């Protein structure tokens, strides 16, 4: 597990050939692209929820980025969040 505290972006290179991620094509202002994701369809209340995201940077990143993951219920209300 990586737990950076310096505020610097950590780049990991990984061969995504065997991943069981769902394809995605979401562009964030040309700075980052979400190209894949995985999350369970259900989780026990209070249990950790493991979410996997695959990102692509089409060009060098020239500013600080702060990812946020929100978990929404069926009505679209935020029930959990991770702001790193």
The first five atom37 places (N, CA, C, CB, O) and aatype in JSON, in Angstrom:
{
  "aatype": [20, 20, 20, 20, 20, 20, 20, 20, 20, 20, 20, 20, 20, 20, 20, 20, 20, 20, 20, 20, 20, 20, 20, 20, 20, 20, 20, 20, 20, 20, 20, 20, 20, 20, 20, 20, 20, 20, 20, 20, 20, 20, 20, 20, 20, 20, 20, 20, 20, 20, 20, 20, 20, 20, 20, 20, 20, 20, 20, 20, 20, 20, 20, 20, 20, 20, 20, 20, 20, 20, 20, 20, 20, 20, 20, 20, 20, 20, 20, 20, 20, 20, 20, 20],
  "atom_mask": [
    [1, 1, 1, 1, 1],
    [1, 1, 1, 1, 1],
    [1, 1, 1, 1, 1],
    [1, 1, 1, 1, 1],
    [1, 1, 1, 1, 1],
    [1, 1, 1, 1, 1],
    [1, 1, 1, 1, 1],
    [1, 1, 1, 1, 1],
    [1, 1, 1, 1, 1],
    [1, 1, 1, 1, 1],
    [1, 1, 1, 1, 1],
    [1, 1, 1, 1, 1],
    [1, 1, 1, 1, 1],
    [1, 1, 1, 1, 1],
    [1, 1, 1, 1, 1],
    [1, 1, 1, 1, 1],
    [1, 1, 1, 1, 1],
    [1, 1, 1, 1, 1],
    [1, 1, 1, 1, 1],
    [1, 1, 1, 1, 1],
    [1, 1, 1, 1, 1],
    [1, 1, 1, 1, 1],
    [1, 1, 1, 1, 1],
    [1, 1, 1, 1, 1],
    [1, 1, 1, 1, 1],
    [1, 1, 1, 1, 1],
    [1, 1, 1, 1, 1],
    [1, 1, 1, 1, 1],
    [1, 1, 1, 1, 1],
    [1, 1, 1, 1, 1],
    [1, 1, 1, 1, 1],
    [1, 1, 1, 1, 1],
    [1, 1, 1, 1, 1],
    [1, 1, 1, 1, 1],
    [1, 1, 1, 1, 1],
    [1, 1, 1, 1, 1],
    [1, 1, 1, 1, 1],
    [1, 1, 1, 1, 1],
    [1, 1, 1, 1, 1],
    [1, 1, 1, 1, 1],
    [1, 1, 1, 1, 1],
    [1, 1, 1, 1, 1],
    [1, 1, 1, 1, 1],
    [1, 1, 1, 1, 1],
    [1, 1, 1, 1, 1],
    [1, 1, 1, 1, 1],
    [1, 1, 1, 1, 1],
    [1, 1, 1, 1, 1],
    [1, 1, 1, 1, 1],
    [1, 1, 1, 1, 1],
    [1, 1, 1, 1, 1],
    [1, 1, 1, 1, 1],
    [1, 1, 1, 1, 1],
    [1, 1, 1, 1, 1],
    [1, 1, 1, 1, 1],
    [1, 1, 1, 1, 1],
    [1, 1, 1, 1, 1],
    [1, 1, 1, 1, 1],
    [1, 1, 1, 1, 1],
    [1, 1, 1, 1, 1],
    [1, 1, 1, 1, 1],
    [1, 1, 1, 1, 1],
    [1, 1, 1, 1, 1],
    [1, 1, 1, 1, 1],
    [1, 1, 1, 1, 1],
    [1, 1, 1, 1, 1],
    [1, 1, 1, 1, 1],
    [1, 1, 1, 1, 1],
    [1, 1, 1, 1, 1],
    [1, 1, 1, 1, 1],
    [1, 1, 1, 1, 1],
    [1, 1, 1, 1, 1],
    [1, 1, 1, 1, 1],
    [1, 1, 1, 1, 1],
    [1, 1, 1, 1, 1],
    [1, 1, 1, 1, 1],
    [1, 1, 1, 1, 1],
    [1, 1, 1, 1, 1],
    [1, 1, 1, 1, 1],
    [1, 1, 1, 1, 1],
    [1, 1, 1, 1, 1],
    [1, 1, 1, 1, 1],
    [1, 1, 1, 1, 1],
    [1, 1, 1, 1, 1]
  ],
  "atom_positions": [
    [[0.84, -1.17, 0.0], [0.0, 0.0, 0.0], [0.89, 1.23, 0.0], [-0.96, 0.0, 1.21], [1.9, 1.28, 0.7]],
    [[0.52, 2.23, -0.77], [1.26, 3.47, -0.84], [0.48, 4.53, -0.06], [1.49, 3.91, -2.31], [-0.72, 4.71, -0.28]],
    [[1.15, 5.2, 0.82], [0.52, 6.26, 1.59], [1.4, 7.5, 1.54], [0.28, 5.82, 3.06], [2.07, 7.83, 2.51]],
    [[1.38, 8.2, 0.4], [2.24, 9.38, 0.29], [1.75, 10.49, 1.2], [2.29, 9.87, -1.16], [0.54, 10.71, 1.35]],
    [[2.69, 11.19, 1.8], [2.31, 12.32, 2.65], [3.01, 13.58, 2.22], [2.62, 12.02, 4.11], [2.79, 14.64, 2.82]],
    [[3.85, 13.5, 1.21], [4.62, 14.67, 0.79], [3.82, 15.59, -0.11], [5.87, 14.23, 0.08], [4.23, 16.73, -0.33]],
    [[2.69, 15.14, -0.63], [1.91, 15.95, -1.56], [2.38, 15.82, -2.99], [1.97, 17.38, -1.15], [1.8, 16.44, -3.89]],
    [[3.42, 15.02, -3.24], [3.9, 14.83, -4.6], [3.17, 13.67, -5.26], [5.41, 14.59, -4.61], [2.82, 12.69, -4.6]],
    [[2.95, 13.8, -6.55], [2.29, 12.75, -7.32], [3.25, 11.58, -7.49], [1.81, 13.27, -8.69], [4.42, 11.79, -7.85]],
    [[2.79, 10.38, -7.25], [3.6, 9.18, -7.42], [3.14, 8.48, -8.69], [3.49, 8.23, -6.17], [1.95, 8.19, -8.85]],
    [[4.07, 8.21, -9.58], [3.75, 7.52, -10.82], [4.1, 6.06, -10.67], [4.51, 8.15, -12.02], [5.21, 5.71, -10.26]],
    [[3.16, 5.2, -11.0], [3.41, 3.76, -11.02], [3.17, 3.28, -12.44], [2.49, 2.99, -10.0], [2.16, 3.61, -13.06]],
    [[4.08, 2.5, -12.94], [3.89, 1.92, -14.28], [3.45, 0.49, -14.09], [5.2, 2.01, -15.14], [4.05, -0.26, -13.32]],
    [[2.4, 0.11, -14.8], [1.83, -1.22, -14.64], [1.32, -1.69, -15.98], [0.7, -1.22, -13.58], [0.66, -0.94, -16.7]],
    [[1.61, -2.91, -16.32], [1.08, -3.51, -17.53], [-0.35, -3.92, -17.27], [1.94, -4.73, -17.99], [-0.6, -4.84, -16.49]],
    [[-1.28, -3.25, -17.9], [-2.7, -3.48, -17.64], [-3.26, -4.66, -18.42], [-3.48, -2.25, -17.97], [-4.48, -4.84, -18.45]],
    [[-2.43, -5.47, -19.05], [-2.9, -6.56, -19.88], [-3.82, -7.54, -19.19], [-1.76, -7.29, -20.42], [-4.77, -8.0, -19.82]],
    [[-3.6, -7.88, -17.93], [-4.4, -8.87, -17.25], [-5.42, -8.3, -16.3], [-3.53, -9.79, -16.53], [-6.08, -9.06, -15.59]],
    [[-5.58, -7.01, -16.25], [-6.52, -6.39, -15.31], [-7.95, -6.76, -15.64], [-6.36, -4.88, -15.32], [-8.31, -6.95, -16.8]],
    [[-8.76, -6.85, -14.61], [-10.19, -7.1, -14.8], [-10.97, -5.8, -14.61], [-10.7, -8.19, -13.84], [-12.07, -5.81, -14.07]],
    [[-10.39, -4.69, -15.05], [-11.04, -3.4, -14.92], [-12.05, -3.2, -16.05], [-10.0, -2.26, -14.94], [-11.88, -3.71, -17.16]],
    [[-13.09, -2.47, -15.74], [-14.05, -2.07, -16.77], [-13.46, -0.9, -17.53], [-15.44, -1.71, -16.16], [-12.83, -0.02, -16.94]],
    [[-13.66, -0.88, -18.82], [-13.15, 0.22, -19.64], [-13.92, 1.5, -19.33], [-13.25, -0.11, -21.14], [-15.12, 1.48, -19.05]],
    [[-13.2, 2.6, -19.4], [-13.79, 3.92, -19.23], [-13.07, 4.86, -20.19], [-13.69, 4.42, -17.75], [-11.94, 4.59, -20.6]],
    [[-13.71, 5.94, -20.53], [-13.08, 6.95, -21.4], [-13.58, 8.31, -20.92], [-13.43, 6.71, -22.92], [-14.39, 8.96, -21.59]],
    [[-13.08, 8.73, -19.77], [-13.5, 10.01, -19.2], [-12.29, 10.92, -19.16], [-14.11, 9.82, -17.76], [-11.27, 10.6, -18.54]],
    [[-12.41, 12.07, -19.82], [-11.31, 13.02, -19.92], [-11.53, 14.17, -18.95], [-11.18, 13.55, -21.37], [-12.62, 14.73, -18.88]],
    [[-10.49, 14.51, -18.19], [-10.54, 15.61, -17.23], [-9.7, 16.76, -17.77], [-10.04, 15.16, -15.82], [-8.51, 16.88, -17.46]],
    [[-10.33, 17.59, -18.58], [-9.73, 18.8, -19.15], [-8.4, 18.54, -19.86], [-9.52, 19.81, -18.06], [-7.53, 19.41, -19.86]],
    [[-8.25, 17.37, -20.46], [-7.04, 17.06, -21.2], [-5.82, 16.79, -20.34], [-6.75, 18.16, -22.12], [-4.75, 16.51, -20.86]],
    [[-5.98, 16.88, -19.02], [-4.85, 16.65, -18.11], [-4.74, 15.19, -17.72], [-4.99, 17.51, -16.86], [-3.64, 14.64, -17.7]],
    [[-5.86, 14.57, -17.4], [-5.91, 13.16, -17.03], [-7.1, 12.5, -17.71], [-6.0, 12.98, -15.5], [-8.11, 13.13, -18.01]],
    [[-6.94, 11.19, -17.94], [-8.04, 10.38, -18.47], [-8.22, 9.18, -17.55], [-7.77, 9.92, -19.94], [-7.26, 8.51, -17.18]],
    [[-9.46, 8.92, -17.17], [-9.79, 7.69, -16.47], [-10.06, 6.66, -17.55], [-11.04, 7.87, -15.49], [-11.0, 6.8, -18.34]],
    [[-9.23, 5.6, -17.6], [-9.35, 4.61, -18.67], [-9.89, 3.28, -18.19], [-8.03, 4.4, -19.32], [-10.21, 2.42, -19.01]],
    [[-10.01, 3.08, -16.87], [-10.55, 1.84, -16.35], [-10.87, 1.95, -14.88], [-9.59, 0.7, -16.59], [-10.31, 2.78, -14.17]],
    [[-11.78, 1.1, -14.43], [-12.17, 1.11, -13.01], [-12.72, -0.25, -12.6], [-13.21, 2.21, -12.74], [-13.15, -1.05, -13.42]],
    [[-12.69, -0.48, -11.28], [-13.28, -1.68, -10.69], [-13.77, -1.32, -9.3], [-12.26, -2.89, -10.65], [-13.06, -0.64, -8.55]],
    [[-14.96, -1.76, -8.97], [-15.53, -1.57, -7.63], [-16.56, -2.66, -7.41], [-16.17, -0.13, -7.47], [-17.19, -3.12, -8.36]],
    [[-16.72, -3.09, -6.17], [-17.74, -4.12, -5.89], [-19.14, -3.54, -6.07], [-17.57, -4.67, -4.45], [-19.35, -2.34, -5.9]],
    [[-20.09, -4.39, -6.4], [-21.47, -3.93, -6.57], [-22.16, -3.76, -5.22], [-22.27, -4.91, -7.44], [-23.19, -3.08, -5.12]],
    [[-21.6, -4.36, -4.18], [-22.18, -4.23, -2.83], [-21.07, -4.46, -1.81], [-23.35, -5.25, -2.61], [-20.07, -5.12, -2.09]],
    [[-21.27, -3.91, -0.63], [-20.31, -4.1, 0.46], [-21.06, -4.07, 1.78], [-19.19, -3.0, 0.44], [-22.09, -3.41, 1.9]],
    [[-20.55, -4.79, 2.75], [-21.16, -4.8, 4.08], [-20.96, -3.43, 4.73], [-20.55, -5.93, 4.97], [-19.92, -2.8, 4.56]],
    [[-21.96, -3.0, 5.45], [-21.88, -1.7, 6.13], [-20.67, -1.67, 7.06], [-23.17, -1.42, 6.92], [-20.47, -2.59, 7.86]],
    [[-19.87, -0.63, 6.95], [-18.69, -0.47, 7.78], [-17.45, -1.18, 7.28], [-19.0, -0.94, 9.14], [-16.35, -0.97, 7.81]],
    [[-17.61, -2.02, 6.27], [-16.46, -2.76, 5.72], [-15.72, -1.87, 4.72], [-16.93, -4.08, 5.03], [-16.32, -1.02, 4.07]],
    [[-14.41, -2.06, 4.61], [-13.65, -1.3, 3.61], [-14.16, -1.59, 2.2], [-12.14, -1.63, 3.71], [-14.59, -2.7, 1.9]],
    [[-14.11, -0.6, 1.36], [-14.56, -0.7, -0.02], [-13.33, -0.49, -0.91], [-15.7, 0.34, -0.35], [-12.75, 0.6, -0.92]],
    [[-12.94, -1.51, -1.66], [-11.77, -1.4, -2.51], [-12.18, -0.97, -3.91], [-11.0, -2.75, -2.56], [-12.98, -1.64, -4.58]],
    [[-11.63, 0.14, -4.35], [-11.89, 0.69, -5.67], [-10.56, 0.79, -6.4], [-12.61, 2.08, -5.58], [-9.58, 1.28, -5.84]],
    [[-10.52, 0.33, -7.64], [-9.31, 0.43, -8.45], [-9.59, 1.36, -9.63], [-8.85, -0.98, -8.96], [-10.63, 1.26, -10.28]],
    [[-8.66, 2.26, -9.87], [-8.79, 3.22, -10.98], [-7.52, 3.16, -11.82], [-9.04, 4.67, -10.45], [-6.42, 3.04, -11.3]],
    [[-7.7, 3.23, -13.14], [-6.55, 3.28, -14.05], [-6.58, 4.64, -14.76], [-6.58, 2.08, -15.09], [-7.55, 4.99, -15.43]],
    [[-5.49, 5.38, -14.6], [-5.38, 6.73, -15.15], [-4.34, 6.77, -16.26], [-5.02, 7.74, -14.05], [-3.42, 5.96, -16.31]],
    [[-4.52, 7.74, -17.15], [-3.54, 8.0, -18.2], [-3.33, 9.51, -18.25], [-4.01, 7.42, -19.59], [-4.29, 10.28, -18.24]],
    [[-2.07, 9.92, -18.31], [-1.74, 11.34, -18.46], [-1.28, 11.55, -19.9], [-0.62, 11.8, -17.43], [-0.18, 11.12, -20.25]],
    [[-2.1, 12.18, -20.75], [-1.73, 12.34, -22.15], [-0.59, 13.33, -22.38], [-2.93, 12.79, -22.93], [0.01, 13.36, -23.46]],
    [[-0.28, 14.13, -21.37], [0.84, 15.07, -21.46], [1.38, 15.28, -20.05], [0.39, 16.44, -22.11], [0.74, 14.89, -19.08]],
    [[2.55, 15.89, -19.92], [3.08, 16.13, -18.57], [2.1, 16.95, -17.73], [4.44, 16.86, -18.65], [1.45, 17.87, -18.22]],
    [[2.01, 16.6, -16.46], [1.11, 17.29, -15.53], [1.86, 18.49, -14.96], [0.59, 16.34, -14.39], [2.93, 18.34, -14.36]],
    [[1.29, 19.68, -15.14], [1.99, 20.9, -14.74], [1.35, 21.61, -13.54], [2.04, 21.84, -15.9], [1.65, 22.77, -13.26]],
    [[0.47, 20.9, -12.84], [-0.18, 21.49, -11.65], [-0.52, 20.38, -10.68], [-1.46, 22.29, -12.04], [-0.54, 19.2, -11.03]],
    [[-0.79, 20.77, -9.44], [-1.16, 19.79, -8.41], [-2.59, 19.31, -8.65], [-1.03, 20.4, -6.99], [-3.48, 20.09, -8.96]],
    [[-2.77, 18.02, -8.49], [-4.1, 17.42, -8.63], [-4.44, 16.69, -7.34], [-4.16, 16.45, -9.86], [-3.57, 16.06, -6.73]],
    [[-5.68, 16.76, -6.93], [-6.13, 16.12, -5.7], [-7.33, 15.24, -6.02], [-6.47, 17.17, -4.6], [-8.43, 15.76, -6.21]],
    [[-7.14, 13.92, -6.07], [-8.25, 13.03, -6.42], [-9.27, 12.94, -5.3], [-7.73, 11.64, -6.76], [-8.93, 13.03, -4.12]],
    [[-10.51, 12.75, -5.68], [-11.59, 12.53, -4.72], [-12.45, 11.4, -5.26], [-12.44, 13.84, -4.5], [-12.8, 11.37, -6.44]],
    [[-12.78, 10.46, -4.39], [-13.69, 9.36, -4.75], [-14.92, 9.49, -3.87], [-12.99, 7.96, -4.58], [-14.82, 9.51, -2.65]],
    [[-16.08, 9.56, -4.5], [-17.35, 9.64, -3.78], [-18.15, 8.37, -4.03], [-18.16, 10.89, -4.22], [-18.2, 7.88, -5.16]],
    [[-18.76, 7.83, -3.0], [-19.67, 6.69, -3.13], [-21.07, 7.23, -2.96], [-19.34, 5.55, -2.07], [-21.39, 7.86, -1.95]],
    [[-21.92, 6.98, -3.96], [-23.28, 7.5, -3.96], [-24.28, 6.37, -3.76], [-23.58, 8.24, -5.25], [-24.06, 5.24, -4.19]],
    [[-25.4, 6.68, -3.09], [-26.47, 5.69, -2.98], [-27.36, 5.78, -4.22], [-27.3, 5.91, -1.68], [-27.07, 6.55, -5.13]],
    [[-28.42, 5.0, -4.26], [-29.27, 4.95, -5.45], [-30.0, 6.25, -5.73], [-30.28, 3.84, -5.3], [-30.5, 6.45, -6.84]],
    [[-30.07, 7.15, -4.75], [-30.69, 8.47, -4.95], [-29.65, 9.55, -5.29], [-31.47, 8.87, -3.7], [-29.99, 10.72, -5.43]],
    [[-28.39, 9.15, -5.41], [-27.35, 10.1, -5.77], [-26.76, 10.87, -4.59], [-27.89, 11.06, -6.74], [-26.02, 11.83, -4.78]],
    [[-27.07, 10.45, -3.37], [-26.53, 11.11, -2.17], [-25.18, 10.5, -1.81], [-27.51, 10.99, -0.98], [-24.99, 9.29, -1.92]],
    [[-24.24, 11.34, -1.39], [-22.92, 10.88, -0.97], [-23.04, 10.12, 0.35], [-21.93, 12.07, -0.84], [-23.55, 10.66, 1.34]],
    [[-22.57, 8.87, 0.37], [-22.59, 8.07, 1.59], [-21.19, 7.81, 2.13], [-23.3, 6.76, 1.33], [-21.03, 7.41, 3.29]],
    [[-20.17, 8.03, 1.3], [-18.78, 7.89, 1.73], [-17.92, 8.66, 0.75], [-18.35, 6.37, 1.81], [-18.3, 8.87, -0.4]],
    [[-16.75, 9.08, 1.22], [-15.84, 9.79, 0.34], [-14.4, 9.62, 0.8], [-16.2, 11.28, 0.28], [-14.12, 9.37, 1.97]],
    [[-13.52, 9.76, -0.16], [-12.09, 9.72, 0.13], [-11.47, 10.9, -0.6], [-11.43, 8.35, -0.3], [-11.45, 10.93, -1.83]],
    [[-10.99, 11.84, 0.15], [-10.33, 13.01, -0.42], [-8.86, 12.94, -0.06], [-10.98, 14.35, 0.09], [-8.49, 13.2, 1.08]],
    [[-8.04, 12.57, -1.02], [-6.6, 12.4, -0.76], [-5.85, 13.52, -1.4], [-6.08, 11.05, -1.27], [-4.62, 13.57, -1.3]]
  ]
}
